[in-house]
Amino acid sequence: MAKRHPLLIGLVFVFALFLAAAPFFFGVERSPYTEALTLYDRLCLAADSGDVAAFRSGLSARFGSAGQLDAALLMSRLKCVNRMKCRTTFEPIPGRAWGANRSYTLTLFPKSGKDAIRMNFTMENEVLKWSP
């Protein structure tokens, strides 16, 4: 039985530790893209069910204090499509991509050829909110 070099054993051990810890390193990193898609789904679900309180919880602070009538108007104007049948893009808004109030634009392109749906999202207190 041949003996392995200690440096090789050390390298394999360090790599194994990295592989064991990788889910913890990458599991806590949040993606604003997935958060925006999830928020879009929540807003559409609230609009379909008529739940104004749930709808208002996804609005930016500028619009979160809007009354029931304003929220109902926004709910009626929200265009909801099946995301599985859309191509999406997610881009930072130039000049507002860094800092506490980062802003992004989510664009949904329906395959049916309808007009693209563009929505702006703002990061407020580390929570993504829709900014209509």
HULIN-V758011 format. One record per residue. SS is DSSP state (H for helix, E for strand, C for the rest). PSI is psi in whole degrees, -180 to 180 (none if undefined). Layout:
ss | psi
SS | PSI
SS | PSI
This chain:
ss | psi
C | 124
C | 144
C | 136
C | 149
C | 138
H | -31
H | -40
H | -42
H | -42
H | -44
H | -43
H | -38
H | -45
H | -41
H | -40
H | -40
H | -41
H | -45
H | -36
H | -34
H | -11
H | -43
H | -31
H | -34
H | -45
H | -13
H | -23
C | -7
C | 126
C | 148
C | 122
H | -24
H | -49
H | -34
H | -40
H | -42
H | -41
H | -42
H | -40
H | -45
H | -43
H | -42
H | -42
H | -39
H | -43
H | -38
H | -40
H | -36
H | -10
C | 19
C | 94
H | -38
H | -44
H | -36
H | -45
H | -26
H | -20
C | -2
E | 153
C | 161
H | -30
H | -32
H | -10
H | -26
C | 5
C | 150
C | 177
H | -39
H | -43
H | -42
H | -39
H | -35
H | -44
H | -40
H | -40
H | -26
H | -11
C | 126
C | 118
C | 132
C | 165
C | 113
H | -24
H | -18
H | 26
E | 154
E | 137
E | 150
E | 153
E | 115
E | 145
E | 148
C | 126
C | 134
C | -11
C | 28
C | -12
C | 164
C | -172
C | -32
C | 60
C | 145
E | 145
E | 159
E | 123
E | 127
E | 127
E | 127
E | 100
E | 141
C | -16
C | -8
C | 3
C | 169
C | 148
C | 147
E | 120
E | 131
E | 137
E | 137
E | 142
E | 139
E | 115
E | 116
C | 45
C | 22
E | 132
E | 131
E | 150
E | 132
C | 89
C | none
